[in-house]
Amino acid sequence: MVTVTLRPMTSADIAAVLELEGELFGEEAWSRAMLRGELAQQPESRHYLVADDGGTIAGYAGLLAAGTQGDVLTLAVASGRWGQGTGSALLEALLAEAQRRGCTEVFLEVRTDNARAQQLYRRYGFTQIGVRRGYYQPSGTDALVMRKELGPGPVGGPSGQPGAPTQPGAPTRAGAPTQAGAPTQERAES
């Protein structure tokens, strides 16, 4: 079960998030400048959260909302926290925020070799709609493009009930920002 507090990500969290980025994404980790650029766009078009466990960042997630479309830009959980519901809590919070902002659909990209993340997203109603070849750089790994329709009412858990039991939440990345800070939908790992 989740024992963390979800709260908005601030610039004070960047160092801890960068540490997790390096551990979870290696060469494909976002840079300090990328994270700052994303946070600078809050709350207008971005929504970033951290899972805070008594001052330790156990995970983080980000959403881009533009018009009726939302994009999960990133979702990552410290490997020692996998299987405890942190990833599910972060994803539920992003979906609820997308719905609050009037999004009717949410997209993401996830590595084709990340079965754990794919399982999480499928439990929440995401379906595969395409493949982007060589999407993740520098590895050249392909990405599955996934989509979820949002309807009226609460987002809920995988069974449609808020707080429903879930499986592990590993790192998940969908959409790395470009140099200018605009999303390019480059990664999704869970």
Disulfide bonds with the S-S distance in Angstrom:
none
